[in-house]
Amino acid sequence: MTQALDPRATLDRPPFRGRLLIDGGWCDAADGATLERRSPAHDQLVAVHARAGTADAERAIAAARRAFDQGAWPRLKGSERAAVLRRAADAILERRHEIALMETLENGKPVEQSLAEIEGAADLWHYAATLARNLHGDSYNTLGENTLGVVLREPIGVVGIITPWNFPFLIVSQKLPFALAAGCTAVVKPSEFTSATTLMLGEILVAAGVPAGAVNIVTGEGATVGETLVSHADVDMLSFTGSTGVGKRAVAKAAETLKKVSMELGGKNPQIVFADCDFEAAVDAAAFGIYFNAGQCCNSGSRILVQKSIAPKFVAALVERSKAVKVGDPLESGVQVGAITTAKQLATILSHVAQARAAGARVELGGGRIEGRGMYVEPTVVTGVTPAMAIAKEEVFGPVLAVLEFDGLDDAIALANSTLYGLSASVWSENFTTCLAAARRIRAGTVWVNTFLEGHAELPFGGYRESGIGRELGRNATEDYTETKTLQMHLGGRTNWYLPR
């Protein structure tokens, strides 16, 4: 394994130069355009990427189409595809420190969190390799002595993958290896803010033996590259992670070509804390759930629903815990909250806090920007929140925790289900009957019991309602990238339908 790199030395090196990966080769945008990325933590140029246009995206789609229709990848044995995915996983681990540093420079998250993300992503590639060998259909020998039915699973074709800036390497790894395991080819559009690590993944995949055109990476903006992937007739499936608003528009546009869509969108996730909880564990999980990745997480525990009898004690403990959270330069060891990734997101976060104040909520801690170089927001706890307030219903996507109070189980469930989202939730109680009763009634794709924000490759991930369509991960992950085909076979002679007079 490679040795850890010196994080501070990375600021002294030249910016990363990103090029497009199309049909197995690296190239600049057709018009030579580029886009720059400055570190949100240091306000320093850290990357210059090719800025693809529509023509570049169309060329990448054509390469993926040829690779699927005429190339070897969809026709390889599952064991052969699995071997490539395992090599990729091993190479990710080999380069994990380098990738993690680049992610921190572009995204602003603490480098220790970036490293954990890259290591977790490598595990997803290993898991996808196991599924490549286990994808199968079904057979029916119960249709009569003259009929045998076989159901095949075939790769769906060309997959357009659009990923966001908050977990750029992890989220592409929740999609791409499973599409490849199924035998699909892909065109990947990473966020224009965090493209470097996806391009580094492209280098790994080329070296691991992915054939030319099977994976294409096109950096650029959503209005050009993203729009082309969503609308192009030669893209058979769209896998998108991002905001619910953009996801809705993508679904509407994709419907024009009736392509399959998989959407992992926003969340306004509650942690429900009952009076009989493990108090210290619940306080710690509340802080972790909102400050991890600076709250820029679709699974962020941005709502704490706490039983009234312990609410004052719980809020006091949470405020003290929040005061101890270390915010600062993400390249420094021990930092828990880094920079906000984009200026637009910074403005959104501060606007939500201001609106909450104006609506009558109380900002118990934080609420402002930390002045100085870089884009940082104070850990923030807001109380006196009512269900009608925007901060209780809308995704803030920052280190801002809204606290609401409830009386009993029915009240807690009503609050938990009071938003349009349904991605995740957690329940805290020493009474397992309470936990199970709540978990069964909460409308969310994942419910954690006495824990929060844990993930495993074996468990499906996705949301109810406006949190998305479909599921990622789990033993059926590759099936999402397939079509089913029925073979109905007649044995022996067949009676003619047309009988001459």
N, C-alpha and C positions, 0 to 999 in steps of 0.2 A: 504494500500500500504506500501511496505517496505520503510524505511528511506534511504536517500542517505548515501553511505559508504564513508569513508575517503580515497581518492585516494592514498595518499602517503603511507598509512599503507599497501596497497596491495603489495608494493615492499618488505615488511618484512616477508610476509607469504611464506610458502613452495610453490614450483611450482605446478600448476594444473596437475593432473594425469589423462590422457585421455585413456579410454579403448574403445574397439569396441562394438557397439550395434548390435547384430545379433540374430534374432529369439526371441526377447524380453528379452535377457540376456546380461549382460556386461561381456566382456572377454578380455584377452590379445591376441596379435597376436599368431598364432599357433607356431611360432618359437621363441616367446618371444622378438622379436626385438622391439626397440623403436626409436623414433626420438625426438630431443630436439628443443625447440623454445626459442630463446633469444629475449628479447624486442629490437626492432630496435631503440627505443628512449633512452634506458638506458644500453644496452649491458649486460643485466642480465637475467639469466635463469628464465623463467616464466611458462614454461609448458613442460611436457614430455608425449608424446603420443605413443600409440601402433602403430607400423609400420607394417601395414597389408601387406601380400603377396598375390600372386595369389590364394592360397588355401583359404585364409580368404574371399577374394572377391567372389570366387565361392560359398562358404558356405552362404554368405549373399544373393547372387542371388537365390540360391536354396530355402532359407527361404522365400524370397519375392514371388517366384513362387508358393510355397505351400500356402502361405497366400492368394494369388490371386485365385488360382485354387480350393482350398478346404476351405479357411477360410471365416470368416463372413463379413469382411470389404466391399467387393464389393457388398454384398447382403443386406446390411443395408438400411433402408429408408434414403432418403436424409436428413430428419429432424434429424435422429440419428447421421449421420456423421457431420452434422452442429453443433450439441450439443458438440461433441468432439472438433471440431475446435474452438468453442467459449471458451471452457474451456482452451484450449491451449493459445488463445489470452489473456485471463485474467491472466493466470499464467506468460506469458511473461511480462506483465505490472507489475505484482507483483515482479518479479525478475529483472526488467529493469536496476537498478543501478549496480547490481552484474554482469549482462551480459555485460553492457557497459564498465565497468572497465576491464573485461577480454579481450574484443575486443581491447581496447586501448593498453593494454600490449602486445598483439600479433601483432597488426597491426601498431601502432604508431600514429593513428589519435587522435586529441584532444578529451578528454573524453566527452565534451559537445556535440560534433558532434556524437560520438558513442551513447550517450543517445538518441538523436533525431532519429538516425537510428533505434534503438530498438523499440522506440515508434511508428515509422512509420511502422515497420515490424508487430507489433501487429495489426495495422489497416488492413494490408493485410490479416491476418488470420481471422479477423472479416468479411472482405469483402468476402473472399472465402467461409465462412460459409453461406452467403446469396445465393451464387451461387449453393451450394450443394442442395438447395431446389428448384432451378429453372432450373436445367438442364433437358431438354426435347427434344423430337423429333418432328415429324410432322405427319399429316394424310392427306389422299387424298380421298375424297368422290365424285370425279368427273371423275372416270374412267369407268363409266358404271354401270348399275344396278347389274351386277354380280361380280363386283370387288371392294374391299376395300384395299387401300394401307396405310400402317403404316411404318414410318421411325423411328427406335429406335436409341438412342445414348447409346453405351455401353463403359465402361472403357477399355482403350486400353490394359492394362495388367501391366507388370512390367516396371517401369520407372527408368532408370539410370540418376541420377542428379549429375553433376559435377560443382562445384562452385569455384570462384576465391578468392583471398585474399584481394581485395580492399574494398568490402562491404560484408563480409562473412555472416552476419546474415540477412541483407536485401535481398540479392540475393537468398539465399535458401528459403526465405519467398515469393519471387516472383514466385517460382516454386512448392515447396512441398505442400502447403495447397491447391492449385488448382488441383494438381494431386490426392490428397486425397479426395477432394470434389467430383471428378468424380468417385471415387471408385477404383482408382489404388493403387497398392503397390509400394514401392520404395526402392532403394539402393542409398544412398547419399555419395558422396566422396567430402568432403571439401578440400580446399587447405591445404597442409601439413604445411604451415606457419601460418594458422589461423583456426585451427580445434576446439579450445576449445568451442567457443560459439555454434557451431553446435551440439556438444556433450551435452551441457547444454540444448539445444532445445530437444534433444533426451530424456533427463530426464523428461522434461515437457510433452512430448507426451506420454510417458509411463504412467505417473501419470494421464494424461487427459483421458486415456482409449483407446488409439490406440492399437489394438490387436498385439500380438506377431507376428513378421515377416512382418507386414504391413509397418513399417519403419525400415530400417537397416542403420547404419552409420559406414562407414569403412574408417578409417584414414590411409593415406599412400601417396605414390608418384604416379604420373601420369603414369610412365612407367610400373607399376604393376597393381595397383587398377584401374586407369583410363583406361588403355588398356583393361583390362578384361571387364569392363562395356561397352566399345565401341564395342567390338568384340563378346561378348557372345550371342549366339542364343536365350537364354531364357530372354534376355532384349528386350522388345518390342518397347521401345522408349528411345531416348537419349535426355536429356535437358542439354545443355552446355552453360556456360558463361565463356569467356576467350578471349585470343588473336585470331586475325584472322588466323594467321599461324597455331596455334594448332587446331583451329576449322576446317580448311580445311582438315587437316590430319584426324581428327575425323570423318568428313563426309565421306571421302574416305574409311576409315576402316569400318564404320557403313554400307556402301553400300554392303559390302560382305554378310550381313545377311538381307539386305533390311529393316532395322528398321527405323521407323520414327525418324526424327531429328528436334530439335528446337535449333537454334543457336543465341545467343546474343553475338556479337563480338565487334570489335574495332570501333573507330570513330576518325575523324579529323574535329571537329565540328566548323563551322564558326558562329561568331556573326557579322552581317552586320549592320554597323552604318552609317546612312545617316546624312547629314548636318543638317537636321531639327529635329533631335532627341531631346529627353529630355536629355540634355548633362550630368548632374550629375548622373541621373539614369543609363545611358549607361556606364559611367566610372565605377560606382560601380559594375554593372553587369559584366563588363569585368574582374575586379579584382576578384570578387566572383567566376566567372565561371572558372577561371584558378587556383585559390589557394585553393578552397574547396577540402578537402581530399588530399591536396598537389598535385593537378592535376592528381591524380591516379584514374581517373574516365573515363569510356568509353564515357560519355556525356560531358566531360570537354570542355569548350569553348577555345580550344587551338589555334584558329585562329581568330584574329580581322581583319575584312575587313572594313576599314574606308574610307569615301569619302575624296578625296584629299584636298578639300577646308577647312576641319577642322582637317586634320591629324596632323599637328604640335601641335596645341592646345590640341588635344585629347591625343596624346602620352605624352605630358608634364604632363597633369593632371593624366594620368594613372601611370606614373612613380612616381609621388608624392604620389598617393594613395597606390601604391605597397610598398613604403618605410615605410608606416605606418602599414603595415600588421605585426602582431605579430607572430613570429616563435619561437618555443621553446618546452619545456617539455610538452607533451600532457596531463599530469596529473594536470597541473596548470590551474586555471581558467583564461579565457580570451584569451588563446592561439588560434590562427586561423589556423596555419599551423604546423603540427607535423612532425614526422620523415618519411623518405622514408622506405617502408615496407621491401624491400629485397636489399641485396648488388648488385645483378644483375641489379635491376632496377635503383639503384643509378648510376652504371657505364653507363647504357644506356642513362640516362638523361644527364650526363656530356659529353658523347660522342656526343650527338646531338648538344649541345651548341658549342663544339669545331668545329664540322663540319660546323655549320652555320657561325662561324667566318671565317673559312678557305674559305668558298664560297663567302665571301664578305659582309655578314650581319653585323649589328652593335649591340652589346650587350649594351643597354642603362642602364641596371640595373642588378646587380646580376651576375648569370652565374657560380657560384662556390659552392663548398661544404662548409658548416659552420663547422669549425674545432672544435674538442672536442668530448666528449662521445656521441655516437648515430650517426645516419645517417640523416643529415639535408642538404637541398639545399636552397640557397637563392631564394627569389622571383625574377623572371627573365623576362625581357622584351627585345625582339629582334626586331629591325626594319631593314629596307632595305631588307626585305625578298622578294624574287621573287617566282612565282609559281613552278619553276623548282627545287628549293632547297628542300633537304630532310626534313628540318624542317617545310616546308609548306605542305608536302604530307604525312609524316609518323607519326605514333602515338608516341609521346614522353613519355606520361604518367608520367608527372612531372609538377612542378610549373613553366613552361616555356611558355611564350606567344609569338607567332609569329604575327607580325603586317604587313599586306599588304594593299595597297592603291588601290582605284578604282575611275573611273570617274562618271559613271552613272549606272542605274539599270541593263542594259544588261551586262556591265562589271562585276558588283557585282555578278550576277547570274553565269556567266562563271567561276569566281573564286570560288564561293561556290561549284560548281559542278565539280571542276577540280581534285578532288581526287577519289580514288577507293571506298571511304567510303560513307555512307549516313545514319548516325544514327540520328543526330539532328542538329538544327541550330536555330538562332534567328534573328529577323529583328527589327531594331530600327528606327522609324520615327513617327513624329506627323501626317503624311499624311496616313490615313488608306488605301487609294487606293494603295500607294506604298507598304505598308506592305502586303496587300493581293496579289498584283501582284507578289511580290517576293516569298511569301509563297507557292503560287501555282506552281511556276517554280522550286523551290529548290527540289532536289531529296533526301529527307530525311524522316525518319519515324515520327519525331516530329519536328515541327517548332513553336518556341515560338515567340509571338509578344509583343514587349515592356516589356519583362521579360525574365528570363533564369533559368533553372534548377529547375523548379517547377514540382511536380509529384502528381498524384492522382490515387488511386486504380482503379477508374472507366475508366481511359483512357488507351488505348492500348499502348504498348511500344515495339519497335523493329526497325530494320533498313532496308534500301535498299542496294543493291549490296553487297560489302564485309563486311558490318556491320551485316549481319546475315540472318537467315531464320526464318520466323514465327513472332508471336507477343505474348507478355506476358501481363498480367493484362487486364482490361476491362471486359465487361459483357460476352464476349465469351471466357474468359480465360480457363474455365474448358473444353470447347469443344475441345481444342487442345489436351487434354488427352483422347479423345474418338475415337471410330470407329462408323461409321454409318452402320446400318443394315436395309435392306428393307424387310418388310413382305408384300407379295402380296397374298391376300386371295380371293379365288373364292367362290362365294355364289351359292347354288343350284346345279343342275345337270350339268354335263359336257359332251359334245359330244366326243366320242372316235375318235382319229385320225386314228386308224387302222380299216378299214372297210373290213371284210372278203368277198371274192368273192363268 
